[in-house]
């Protein structure tokens, strides 16, 4: 089964657990998908589609601590840039 984010193959799940924080939708494609997604999709595919940048300001942040001094921080921000038609993530 293949795993893709915005049509880019994610070959290994190591280190990506919980890293998909700006997902708009998840698509599950059943059956062989080799014609569309290549040889590693013979049992199907899971496709994550990221959010598009928008004009509304939005932010998300997460922090965590573990044992032996381990810690992590994740986040994103999106919104308009100035008064023009530009947006960014």
C-alpha positions, 0 to 999 in steps of 0.5 A: 500500500502506498502513502502519499502527501500531495502526490509525493510518495512517503516511503517510510512511516518512521518519524512521521507519526502525528506530523500531518497537522495541516491536512484538508482531507484523506483519500483512501484508494482501494485496489491496485493503483500502479497505473496512477501512483507507481509500483508500490501501490498494488494493494491501494493508496492513502493520499493526504491532501494539504490545506491551501493557503487562505486569507483568514489568519489561522495558527496552530501550535503543539509542544511536548516533553518526555523523559531523558530531556526529550522535547518537541515543538510543532506548528504552522500559521497561515494568512494573508500577506499585506493588503494584496492578493498574496497568501502563504502557509 
